[in-house]
Structures are given as structure tokens and as C-alpha cells.
């Protein structure tokens, strides 16, 4: 999903001639801490509430020496890029520019969360399994073949590196809650199952088996 698909225009942009007071009032009204400054569709930068609090709020923005950041994103970029910019810079709003660098609107974190919900299939019924593998052992083709051999489909897949172990956590979302067969298949291929999330009662057997193994080990 690209940024252009979730652009909003409800929150107005500021002009350089607008006062600091107006900017603060809009921030309070719309519950945000940043506002873009725009002149004739030309994006001039982003100001933060923190930088406005100690300034004479009756003066125009243009008459004050403000820290104006150039945070923005081009409308044809993927929303993952927007997430990185917003999270890395703690932004409440990210201006969006057209391919010819004209201001077209903005996106906020809530819009991104809704978009992520769609592209990660969170709202779809199904189970989630997290595998833990060494970086060099990760083979998407093998994982897909194992899953499909059980007549199950992967509806989303995400990877993340564990900073402590440097191993790869692979989060798999399936199109079914009957997750036990796929767990058994992964074990046959020596995959480490880190976690299972499912409404399937059969998946409880997975954890019961692990408990039985632990109890047996402790008796030894």
C-alpha cells in the first residue's frame, strides 16, 4: 500500500503569515503536536508545538526564528517508509508531497495503523505461529512448501531479528485456526516454534506436550 492511498486533508496547513497563537490553537483543536507550513502548494516545513511555547504568540510565524524541519514523504512511497519517518522522529503528522514536490496533504499514525491492519490481514480469521531460525537457515521457499503440504495458506509473513540472540523471528499468519498439523510439520523439519496463537483447541495439545516433556525431564 502506498502513501497516496491514505492521505488526509482535514487538518489545515499554516501560512507563513499565520500567528504562533493560531498554530497553537489548531494543534490543541486537532490534538496534534506538529503542523505543516504551506504557501501556494509549496511545502516550507514542519513546526513543532514544543518550539512554539516560549515565543511571542501574537507574531506571525515568518517573523520568528523557528526550528522548521523538512520531514515529508512522497505520495508514491510505501507506507513502511512513512512508519519509519514518524517513529524515528516522534511525529504526530507527516506531510505528503506529490512527485513534483507540491503539498498534497498529510498522514497520521492512526491512518497508518488502519492501513497496516489491512495489509497484514490482522482482521482475518486464522492462527499465528512464530518460528525462530538462524539467519542463514531462513528459506522462504521451504517454509511455504511445508505450509502448503498441509493444505494451509500463508496470509501474511513478517520477519524480525532478535537483538539478543541475533536469530530471526518469523511471524506467520495462516488462513485457519487448525494449527496443530502445521506445528507438527515444522517440528519434523527441525524448526523451533517460539509461540503459537490460535483459537484452535488442538493447539493446546502443543503446549500440553511441551509440559509433559518438561515434567518427564525433571523426573529424570
PAMIBA-515641 format. One record per residue (C-alpha): residue in three letters; x, z, y. Coordinates in steps of 0.05 Angstrom, whole numbers, padded with zeros to 5 digits, always signed. Layout:
ALAXZY...
This chain:
UNK+00000+00000+00000UNK+00027-00019+00068UNK+00022+00019+00134UNK-00025-00032+00165UNK-00080-00012+00117UNK-00085+00059+00144UNK-00074+00051+00219UNK-00119+00094+00264UNK-00134+00087+00338UNK-00179+00147+00351UNK-00126+00186+00389UNK-00109+00153+00456UNK-00039+00138+00476UNK-00008+00162+00541UNK+00016+00121+00600UNK+00080+00139+00638UNK+00036+00156+00698UNK-00005+00208+00660UNK+00010+00280+00675UNK+00040+00332+00629UNK-00025+00371+00634UNK-00064+00311+00607UNK-00016+00304+00549UNK-00022+00378+00531UNK-00098+00376+00536UNK-00101+00316+00489UNK-00054+00350+00440UNK-00099+00411+00439UNK-00162+00369+00433UNK-00138+00327+00375UNK-00098+00383+00341UNK-00032+00346+00342UNK+00037+00361+00370UNK+00060+00290+00387UNK+00034+00233+00429UNK+00059+00161+00439UNK+00074+00134+00508UNK+00050+00062+00515UNK+00049+00013+00573UNK+00014-00054+00565UNK+00021-00050+00489UNK+00095-00036+00495UNK+00114+00027+00458UNK+00160+00070+00500UNK+00169+00130+00455UNK+00140+00194+00426UNK+00137+00261+00462UNK+00130+00329+00430UNK+00088+00389+00453UNK+00150+00434+00447UNK+00186+00394+00501UNK+00127+00397+00549UNK+00112+00471+00551UNK+00165+00492+00602UNK+00153+00433+00650UNK+00110+00430+00713UNK+00047+00402+00681UNK+00019+00372+00745UNK+00073+00319+00749UNK+00070+00251+00716UNK+00109+00240+00652UNK+00152+00188+00686UNK+00176+00239+00738UNK+00203+00287+00686UNK+00266+00285+00645UNK+00235+00289+00576UNK+00263+00280+00507UNK+00229+00216+00486UNK+00241+00197+00413UNK+00234+00127+00386UNK+00203+00146+00319UNK+00159+00090+00295UNK+00145+00044+00236UNK+00130-00030+00229UNK+00060-00044+00202UNK+00083-00085+00142UNK+00126-00029+00113UNK+00105+00012+00053UNK+00072+00080+00064UNK+00131+00113+00027UNK+00174+00095+00087UNK+00123+00129+00133UNK+00123+00191+00090UNK+00199+00196+00095UNK+00198+00190+00171UNK+00142+00240+00181UNK+00171+00292+00133UNK+00243+00285+00155UNK+00224+00293+00229UNK+00165+00341+00222UNK+00118+00294+00259UNK+00043+00303+00267UNK+00034+00230+00285UNK+00074+00166+00273UNK+00065+00106+00319UNK+00057+00038+00285UNK+00084-00026+00314UNK+00068-00098+00299UNK+00122-00146+00274UNK+00134-00166+00346UNK+00143-00093+00366UNK+00075-00083+00400UNK+00039-00016+00393UNK-00020-00023+00345UNK-00039+00049+00331UNK-00014+00107+00291UNK-00018+00143+00224UNK-00024+00217+00210UNK-00006+00258+00148UNK-00079+00263+00126UNK-00084+00187+00123UNK-00022+00185+00081UNK-00048+00237+00032UNK-00112+00197+00022UNK-00071+00134+00011UNK-00026+00170-00040UNK-00088+00194-00077UNK-00108+00122-00086UNK-00042+00092-00107UNK-00023+00148-00155UNK-00091+00148-00190UNK-00099+00222-00178UNK-00175+00217-00176UNK-00179+00181-00244UNK-00194+00220-00307UNK-00133+00229-00351UNK-00076+00272-00371UNK-00006+00283-00343UNK+00058+00292-00382UNK+00126+00306-00352UNK+00187+00284-00392UNK+00257+00309-00379UNK+00313+00260-00395UNK+00386+00249-00377UNK+00395+00198-00322UNK+00430+00149-00369UNK+00376+00155-00422UNK+00318+00133-00379UNK+00288+00068-00405UNK+00221+00048-00376UNK+00210-00005-00429UNK+00218+00044-00486UNK+00171+00095-00454UNK+00119+00041-00442UNK+00125+00017-00514UNK+00116+00087-00541UNK+00054+00099-00500UNK+00023+00031-00516UNK+00036+00042-00590UNK-00017+00097-00586UNK-00066+00051-00550UNK-00058+00090-00486UNK-00044+00063-00417UNK+00001+00090-00362UNK-00039+00090-00297UNK+00018+00118-00255UNK+00091+00137-00263UNK+00138+00174-00217UNK+00209+00198-00224UNK+00248+00254-00190UNK+00317+00283-00202UNK+00322+00358-00216UNK+00374+00382-00166UNK+00396+00438-00213UNK+00403+00401-00278UNK+00411+00330-00250UNK+00364+00307-00303UNK+00306+00260-00290UNK+00235+00286-00290UNK+00187+00230-00307UNK+00115+00244-00289UNK+00066+00201-00329UNK-00009+00196-00316UNK-00049+00168-00374UNK-00119+00139-00378UNK-00141+00191-00429UNK-00144+00266-00440UNK-00128+00258-00514UNK-00056+00272-00502UNK-00031+00303-00568UNK-00016+00236-00603UNK+00029+00213-00547UNK+00064+00280-00545UNK+00079+00274-00619UNK+00105+00204-00609UNK+00152+00225-00554UNK+00179+00280-00597UNK+00193+00231-00653UNK+00237+00193-00604UNK+00271+00259-00584UNK+00241+00262-00514UNK+00239+00331-00482UNK+00168+00349-00460UNK+00174+00392-00397UNK+00100+00401-00383UNK+00031+00378-00403UNK-00032+00378-00360UNK-00096+00359-00395UNK-00168+00379-00408UNK-00159+00359-00480UNK-00166+00419-00527UNK-00117+00385-00574UNK-00062+00393-00522UNK-00069+00468-00532UNK-00042+00456-00601UNK+00022+00432-00569UNK+00033+00499-00535UNK+00010+00538-00596UNK+00061+00501-00639UNK+00115+00519-00589UNK+00094+00592-00590UNK+00094+00593-00667UNK+00164+00563-00666UNK+00188+00616-00617UNK+00158+00673-00658UNK+00189+00646-00721UNK+00256+00642-00686UNK+00250+00714-00661UNK+00234+00739-00732UNK+00298+00707-00756
